[in-house]
Amino acid sequence: MPRHEVVSPIPGVFYRRPDPDSPPFVEDGGTVAADQAVGLVEVMKSFHQVAAGAEGTLVEFLVGDEDEVDAGQPVAVVETG
Amino acid sequence: MKRLLVANRGEIAVRIIRAARDLGIATVAVHSKADADALHTRLADTATEIGPSPASKSYLVIDAILAAAKESGADAVHPGYGFLSERAGFAAAVADAGLTFVGPDASVIERMGDKVAAREIARAAGVPTVPGTPGGVADVDEALAAAEDVGYPVMLKAAAGGGGRGIRVVDDADALRTAFGQASQEAAKAFGDGTMYLERFVTHARHVEVQVLGDGSDAVHLLDRECSLQRRRQKMVEEAVAPGVSDTLRKRMTEASVALCRQVGYRSAGTVEYLVDDDTGEFFFIEMNTRIQVEHPATELVTGLDIVADQLRIAAGEPLRFVQDDVTARGHAIEFRVCAEDPANNFLPAPGALGRVTLPAGPWVRCDTWAEPDGKVPPFYDSLLAKVIVWGADREEAIRRSRRALAEFSVAGVATTAGLFGELLDEDWFTAGEFHTGTLEQWLATREGNA
């Protein structure tokens, strides 16, 4: 299966939930659409959604909730096709 | 006060360390992992790492800060602005640990932080608040009667609404008669409660604030600042004293602010924020900020006072060093908040590695910053890179010098808002001082449309 890496376009702190009281955007193994958010990156007190970028199954997150990420860092893997 | 722990980072931590040093007080910095090599960390006499880079795991962790204070032998804590500065629980914890909190008592922070309680205190001190009905109005007739007292235009607000939802502005009785039933029905549908209340709508509002200093028994004001130029409720440019405020209005606002301080026995530096109705010359209390503010240097340049140093003296138990008549404003000062954001890309935050850094200086230009050549703008904190504060004998001279100062501002590696201010300084509405709280966003939208 082709693997697509979801990349954070900006540095900051990665969150898997839209807010602390909500369920995660996507569970491990969940299906995602290309424009679907898989996480949020907080940079300088503003929040930016990270979209899956490809349709398929989100098989694994490469970073944990609230982990620090760099710009261009892969945060998750989507298996496509 | 012998050793001061600065519970903050960035330019304000640097600012506080400098004031403490001027007074012969030793300083302790606390820093996150990302700030291990930051200017405030290196400038302080000693420094302690208090946690990982995100603020929620470092600068916002009360126990870590108190542990650092204990370990370093600090006897006082300055919270700066933002972070824990207006958390009553932090002020109380600092006091409970036997340390001096540089700010008002926890109980004052708590009362002023509660919007309803603060408005009640303001009213009790004779400070005008936005006219409106205290609660809901029963029907359209009661609404019409109330609106006569409040004065048009009025905002019709759903009691159960929030965040700007369920609000309508009506200009006269006819419009109110038409809108009331509909608005109430909509509110009932949307929020399950059709109760409406009224509040005066200020069409041309300026945001003006008064700087105050109190020692617990006496209080003085250090005149006012104009803060209307905001984007998404973030101030971008501030001036001292406010253009467009008459001497009569200034006198009333500053006296009201001192009365408010006396009402609560205010002890420390603080700011009383007002909405000024440009059409009627009325002013209304919005809130009081019980901390040092970002824009305090504008006031320092016109009054010749060091507000942070006075804040430290007051916290150490000294009485105010001057009386009201000693405070005068000389000339005009403008502060520009240069942020690491890209104005060409919807103000996208721009963290990253800095290359060459050229900061403005020269006659009557002050630059408060933490930025250094080859430094890093971390992604974890707010985007304020530097404050450029410029003084002139009058507003016109301050504007001319501001053009020079902002043109000198240059950092390699990250986008900043410095260039945007260069454009702003050439706008006729800015040089004429003709603006309101909505003007900057309108200008930015027009500018974007043209581009």
HADDOCK unambig.tbl for C-alpha pairs under 7 A between the chains (distance, minus, plus):
assign (segid A and resid 11 and name CA) (segid B and resid 379 and name CA) 6.19 0.50 0.50
assign (segid A and resid 12 and name CA) (segid B and resid 379 and name CA) 5.17 0.50 0.50
assign (segid A and resid 12 and name CA) (segid B and resid 380 and name CA) 6.10 0.50 0.50
assign (segid A and resid 43 and name CA) (segid B and resid 349 and name CA) 6.77 0.50 0.50
assign (segid A and resid 43 and name CA) (segid B and resid 379 and name CA) 5.04 0.50 0.50
assign (segid A and resid 43 and name CA) (segid B and resid 380 and name CA) 5.93 0.50 0.50
assign (segid A and resid 44 and name CA) (segid B and resid 349 and name CA) 6.34 0.50 0.50
assign (segid A and resid 44 and name CA) (segid B and resid 379 and name CA) 5.24 0.50 0.50
assign (segid A and resid 44 and name CA) (segid B and resid 380 and name CA) 5.33 0.50 0.50
assign (segid A and resid 44 and name CA) (segid B and resid 381 and name CA) 4.77 0.50 0.50
assign (segid A and resid 44 and name CA) (segid B and resid 382 and name CA) 4.66 0.50 0.50
assign (segid A and resid 44 and name CA) (segid B and resid 383 and name CA) 5.68 0.50 0.50
assign (segid A and resid 45 and name CA) (segid B and resid 381 and name CA) 6.38 0.50 0.50
assign (segid A and resid 45 and name CA) (segid B and resid 382 and name CA) 5.89 0.50 0.50
